[in-house]
């Protein structure tokens, strides 16, 4: 028996190590694990659209405090600073248009618009758009300026809010674009979810294909429907 197998057997039969590892894993708050996984996924997506030459802007629907949008912009500077690309952060900054989930309540998800707005001064290719999606995504200037989308990060938490998002992005997604969805599997009080909402607009293995998972129920798809886009 070689030394590697001996170590594996030692670890497999060492209850102290089992308990120690379990203690450390459970000690870490879930949101830390989730956010690290999310940040790594955003970095990989930015890298991928660069090497595949996927045209279009980055749109984040539900940017909250701007943390992941800030990270996406830094990833852009590292991998794609030589290419023109605008980063949009959409949010009501007031919470949700409906109250249908015990965890996702407006009182827990209000954010400081002026704080997030500072990203526009930090990055000249960043735009922060305030308002509920049903209003902001119907603005003429938004519909005119966003022609193609290479990354759609949907972090709006509930299926109801995602309806306007999917209607907006579907005709604008570039071939090879990424659709990154946080809280994909969460179910609200009406038994609705972003999962069920999404599949009224897209068909798995026909126009979208599973790419990867991240964090606590996050899913990433790749849009491969129309090569002409």
C-alpha positions as CSV (number, residue, x, y, z in Angstrom):
1,X,0.0,0.0,0.0
2,X,1.5,3.4,-1.0
3,X,1.6,6.4,1.2
4,X,-1.2,8.2,-0.6
5,X,-3.6,5.3,0.1
6,X,-2.4,5.2,3.7
7,X,-3.3,8.9,4.1
8,X,-6.7,8.4,2.5
9,X,-7.5,5.6,4.9
10,X,-6.2,7.6,7.9
11,X,-8.4,10.5,7.0
12,X,-11.4,8.3,6.2
13,X,-11.2,6.7,9.7
14,X,-10.3,9.8,11.7
15,X,-13.4,11.1,13.4
16,X,-11.6,14.0,14.9
17,X,-10.7,15.3,11.4
18,X,-14.3,14.7,10.3
19,X,-15.7,16.8,13.2
20,X,-13.1,19.5,12.7
21,X,-13.8,19.9,9.0
22,X,-17.6,19.9,9.7
23,X,-17.1,22.6,12.4
24,X,-15.1,24.8,10.1
25,X,-17.6,24.5,7.2
26,X,-20.6,25.2,9.4
27,X,-18.8,28.1,11.0
28,X,-18.6,30.0,7.7
29,X,-21.7,32.1,7.0
30,X,-23.6,30.8,4.0
31,X,-23.5,34.2,2.2
32,X,-19.6,34.2,2.2
33,X,-19.5,30.8,0.4
34,X,-22.2,32.0,-1.9
35,X,-20.6,35.3,-2.8
36,X,-17.1,33.9,-3.3
37,X,-18.7,31.3,-5.7
38,X,-20.6,34.1,-7.4
39,X,-17.5,36.3,-7.9
40,X,-15.5,33.4,-9.4
41,X,-18.4,32.7,-11.8
42,X,-18.5,36.4,-12.9
43,X,-14.8,36.4,-13.5
44,X,-15.1,33.2,-15.7
45,X,-18.0,34.6,-17.6
46,X,-16.1,37.9,-18.4
47,X,-13.1,35.9,-19.4
48,X,-15.2,33.6,-21.7
49,X,-17.0,36.4,-23.5
50,X,-13.6,38.0,-24.2
51,X,-12.0,34.9,-25.7
52,X,-15.2,34.0,-27.7
53,X,-15.7,37.6,-28.9
54,X,-19.3,37.8,-27.7
55,X,-20.6,41.3,-28.4
56,X,-22.9,43.2,-26.1
57,X,-23.3,44.9,-22.7
58,X,-23.4,43.6,-19.2
59,X,-26.8,44.0,-17.5
60,X,-27.4,43.3,-13.9
61,X,-31.0,43.1,-12.8
62,X,-31.1,43.6,-9.1
63,X,-27.7,45.2,-8.3
64,X,-28.6,46.0,-4.6
65,X,-25.5,47.6,-3.1
66,X,-23.4,47.2,-6.3
67,X,-21.0,44.7,-4.9
68,X,-21.1,42.1,-7.7
69,X,-21.4,44.9,-10.3
70,X,-18.2,46.5,-8.9
71,X,-16.5,43.1,-9.2
72,X,-17.7,42.6,-12.8
73,X,-16.2,46.0,-13.7
74,X,-12.9,45.1,-12.2
75,X,-12.9,41.8,-14.1
76,X,-13.6,43.7,-17.3
77,X,-10.6,46.0,-16.6
78,X,-8.4,42.9,-16.3
79,X,-9.6,41.0,-19.3
80,X,-11.5,43.3,-21.6
81,X,-10.5,46.9,-21.0
82,X,-9.5,47.2,-24.7
83,X,-13.1,46.6,-25.8
84,X,-16.1,48.9,-25.5
85,X,-18.7,47.5,-23.2
86,X,-21.2,49.2,-20.9
87,X,-22.2,47.8,-17.5
88,X,-25.8,48.5,-16.4
89,X,-27.0,48.1,-12.9
90,X,-30.8,48.0,-12.5
91,X,-32.6,48.2,-9.2
92,X,-35.6,49.9,-7.5
93,X,-33.5,50.5,-4.4
94,X,-36.8,50.2,-2.6
95,X,-37.2,46.5,-2.4
96,X,-39.8,44.4,-4.3
97,X,-43.0,45.3,-6.3
98,X,-44.8,42.5,-4.4
99,X,-44.4,40.8,-1.1
100,X,-44.5,37.1,-1.7
101,X,-41.5,35.6,0.1
102,X,-40.6,35.3,3.8
103,X,-36.9,36.0,3.2
104,X,-37.1,38.4,0.3
105,X,-38.9,41.3,1.8
106,X,-38.6,45.0,0.8
107,X,-37.5,45.9,4.3
108,X,-34.4,43.6,4.0
109,X,-33.4,44.7,0.5
110,X,-33.6,48.4,0.3
111,X,-30.3,50.0,-0.7
112,X,-28.7,53.4,-0.9
113,X,-29.1,54.6,-4.5
114,X,-26.5,57.4,-4.0
115,X,-23.9,55.0,-2.8
116,X,-24.3,52.7,-5.7
117,X,-24.5,55.7,-8.1
118,X,-20.8,56.4,-7.2
119,X,-19.8,53.5,-9.4
120,X,-20.5,55.8,-12.4
121,X,-17.8,58.1,-11.3
122,X,-15.4,55.3,-10.5
123,X,-16.0,53.6,-13.9
124,X,-16.9,55.7,-17.0
125,X,-18.6,52.7,-18.6
126,X,-21.1,52.1,-15.8
127,X,-24.8,53.2,-15.7
128,X,-27.0,52.8,-12.7
129,X,-30.8,52.8,-13.5
130,X,-33.3,53.4,-10.7
131,X,-36.8,52.1,-10.8
132,X,-38.9,48.9,-10.8
133,X,-38.2,46.8,-13.9
134,X,-41.7,47.2,-15.2
135,X,-40.9,50.9,-15.6
136,X,-37.2,51.2,-16.2
137,X,-37.0,48.5,-18.9
138,X,-39.7,50.2,-20.8
139,X,-37.9,53.6,-21.0
140,X,-37.2,54.6,-24.6
141,X,-33.6,55.5,-23.9
142,X,-32.9,52.1,-22.3
143,X,-34.5,50.2,-25.1
144,X,-32.6,52.3,-27.6
145,X,-29.1,52.2,-26.0
146,X,-29.1,48.5,-25.1
147,X,-29.1,46.7,-28.4
148,X,-27.1,43.6,-27.6
149,X,-26.4,41.8,-24.3
150,X,-23.5,39.5,-23.7
151,X,-24.1,39.0,-19.9
152,X,-27.5,39.1,-18.2
153,X,-27.1,38.7,-14.4
154,X,-30.6,38.2,-13.0
155,X,-30.5,38.7,-9.2
156,X,-34.1,39.9,-8.6
157,X,-34.9,37.0,-6.2
158,X,-38.5,36.4,-7.1
159,X,-40.2,35.1,-10.2
160,X,-42.6,38.1,-10.5
161,X,-39.8,40.6,-10.9
162,X,-38.1,38.4,-13.5
163,X,-41.0,38.6,-16.0
164,X,-40.1,42.0,-17.3
165,X,-36.4,41.0,-17.3
166,X,-36.9,38.0,-19.6
167,X,-39.1,40.0,-21.9
168,X,-36.4,42.7,-22.2
169,X,-33.3,40.4,-22.7
170,X,-34.7,37.8,-25.0
171,X,-34.6,39.8,-28.3
172,X,-31.2,41.4,-27.3
173,X,-29.1,38.4,-26.3
174,X,-26.1,37.8,-28.5
175,X,-25.2,34.4,-29.7
176,X,-23.1,32.9,-26.9
177,X,-24.4,35.3,-24.2
178,X,-24.5,34.2,-20.6
179,X,-27.6,34.2,-18.4
180,X,-26.6,34.1,-14.8
181,X,-29.4,33.6,-12.3
182,X,-29.2,33.9,-8.6
183,X,-31.9,32.3,-6.4
184,X,-33.0,30.3,-9.4
185,X,-34.8,27.6,-7.4
186,X,-36.3,29.7,-4.6
187,X,-40.1,29.2,-4.3
188,X,-42.4,32.1,-3.2
189,X,-45.7,31.9,-1.4
190,X,-47.6,31.5,-4.7
191,X,-45.4,28.5,-5.6
192,X,-43.7,30.7,-8.3
193,X,-40.0,30.8,-9.0
194,X,-37.5,32.3,-11.4
195,X,-37.1,28.8,-12.8
196,X,-40.8,28.5,-13.8
197,X,-40.8,32.1,-15.1
198,X,-37.7,31.6,-17.2
199,X,-39.0,28.5,-18.9
200,X,-42.0,30.4,-20.3
201,X,-39.5,32.4,-22.4
202,X,-36.6,29.9,-23.0
203,X,-36.4,26.2,-23.7
204,X,-33.6,24.1,-22.2
205,X,-31.4,22.4,-24.8
206,X,-33.0,24.4,-27.6
207,X,-32.1,28.0,-27.1
208,X,-30.4,27.9,-23.7
209,X,-27.9,25.3,-22.4
210,X,-26.8,24.7,-18.9
211,X,-23.3,26.0,-18.3
212,X,-22.6,25.7,-14.6
213,X,-23.8,26.2,-11.0
214,X,-22.7,28.6,-8.3
215,X,-23.3,29.3,-4.6
216,X,-26.7,28.4,-3.1
217,X,-28.9,27.6,-6.0
218,X,-27.3,29.9,-8.6
219,X,-27.4,28.6,-12.2
220,X,-25.7,29.8,-15.4
221,X,-27.0,29.2,-18.9
222,X,-25.6,30.0,-22.3
223,X,-27.8,31.4,-25.1
224,X,-27.1,29.6,-28.3
225,X,-30.2,30.2,-30.4
226,X,-29.5,32.4,-33.4
227,X,-25.9,32.6,-34.8
228,X,-26.8,35.7,-36.7
229,X,-27.1,37.8,-33.5
